[in-house]
Amino acid sequence: MYTIAGATGFIGRALVHTLQARNAQLQIADRNEAFASSNNFGHLIYAIGLTADFRSRPFETMRAHVSKINDILEKTTFDSFLLMSSTRIYGKSSDGKEITPLVVDAADPSDLYNISKLAGESICLNSGRKNVRVARLSNVIDPDFSSGNFVDQLLTEARTGRLVLRSKSDSSKDYIHLSDAIRALLWIVEFGASSSIYNVASGFNIKTSEIIAVLAGHYKFDVETIEEAETQEFPKISIGKLNAIGYHSSTNVLEQLGEFVSSYSNRKNHA
């Protein structure tokens, strides 16, 4: 049996749809679920979190990324527990390996996300519970463009004819297709080692300028970069540990992005 905590979110919904398609025994839970200690939640996947709005909701961020996880690990029964974390925590680090010492600044409001994610990871790995794992998920692209992430924002602005960059176009980070991410997460549940961290990523970076070039093949737009923009370059995310447990994907994310945009444009033109 699987339990998806955060089943109404972007990743949670995709997990639910995939497991339903596999006819898996499934129960879903939203972020307000009490998680009664008398229940066995089977393979519990924790996909509750805050992303873009974490700066304006610090208390909710800590509850979602730390306190609720602490309560689940302390009080509930499960066969396995998988925490959804993020490769965003590598932003100030030298490389993207799971063993890399990470750099955070408690006084930096932008680091509240990273610090809370790391605290959640730490309680998972030091809880003493068996079959507890952490998945650091990269930036997910989706053919329905429904996640509200950076690529979605670029597409939305490109369609208006004016695209405004808050970071320079040579900025780069790792992206992964939604279906690959979901398959990798379920693979970790089945084959991952206990008390381990796994990066779920494509393993290579794509520049913003490359994404803009794909969009330019479908829309006409002007590109403006704000004056204070800086280059944001994430380290390459290592996927060696994920490959070591038998999961492999040869997906070309940039090619997929072009196919997604073409499909999306055709749907809009015929709507």
Secondary structure, DSSP 4 states (H G I P E B T S, - for coil): -EEEETTTSHHHHHHHHHHHHTT--EEEE-TT----TTSB-SEEEE-----TTGGG-HHHHHIIIIIHHHHHHHH-B-SEEEEEEEGGGGTTSS-B-TT------TT-GGGHHHHHHHHHHHHHHTS--SSEEEEEE-EEE-TT--S-SHHHHHHHHHHHTEEEESS-TT-EEEEEEHHHHHHHHHHHHHHPPTTEEEEES-SSEEEHHHHHHHHHTT---EEEE-TT----BPPPBP-HHHHHTT------HHHHHHHHHHHHHHHHHT-
